[in-house]
Amino acid sequence: MKLVLASNNKGKLAELQALFAPLGVELVHQADLGIPEAPEPHRTFIENALAKARHASQVSGLPALADDAGLCVEAFGGLPGVDTAFYATQFGYEKGDDNNVRALLEQMQGITDRRAALVSTLVALRSADDPEPLVATGRAAGLITQERIGDQGFGFDPVLLLPPFGKTFAQLPAEVKNANSHRGKAAQQMLDLMRTRWFAQS
């Protein structure tokens, strides 16, 4: 089965391709099909993921998978949340992972409550008009470090310490990260949903 991935993030594509391979699902980048990014005007992950999936499915005619994810920092009331990708631009930096990390570390200076979570919501649709989208959410809670640690992964991986491992996501091998990350947890839920709802043997 071929699904269009409603994202232009190469890191997400690589992670999700590995996670969905067991189902025989092939993910195709929306950019490879000439599909522009959808607007994301909503304030929740689920609304944005649904909007992205419907847009990609409508333009491509294929089933679609969309992910909306972000960092929710307790000391900031859950922000940056859906604005995570543009976090650095609020502080005069250009958009990008490195600048996001830099801005976060600067804004967290002197803050003792370091609790935060990476959250991922996945939405899958059989068609743009699917009235029953599959929805899965994953959450990886941890603590924001004082500095970058590790050189694997992308996004906020170098600054989110996972207490059970005593390491950041950027220090973990890919297979360990995928099993414990917000996106990995959401993908496992989505795989189970797809198996029972879309691929169930009659």
Number of C-alpha atoms within 10 A of each C-alpha: 9 12 23 25 28 32 25 15 11 10 12 14 17 11 18 20 16 14 19 16 12 9 13 10 14 16 21 19 19 21 16 10 12 10 19 15 14 16 10 17 10 13 11 15 22 22 15 23 27 26 20 25 28 27 22 31 27 16 14 18 14 19 21 28 29 27 28 25 26 24 25 22 23 14 14 13 9 14 16 16 22 23 20 18 17 17 24 21 16 12 14 10 15 14 14 14 18 15 19 23 20 16 18 19 17 13 12 17 9 9 8 9 13 16 16 21 23 21 23 25 27 25 28 29 23 20 20 22 11 13 9 10 18 19 20 22 23 23 21 20 20 22 18 25 18 15 13 18 17 15 13 16 17 13 21 23 24 23 24 28 27 19 11 7 10 10 18 25 30 22 19 18 11 15 12 12 20 20 15 18 22 22 29 24 21 23 26 18 17 23 20 14 17 15 12 11 11 12 11 9 7 3
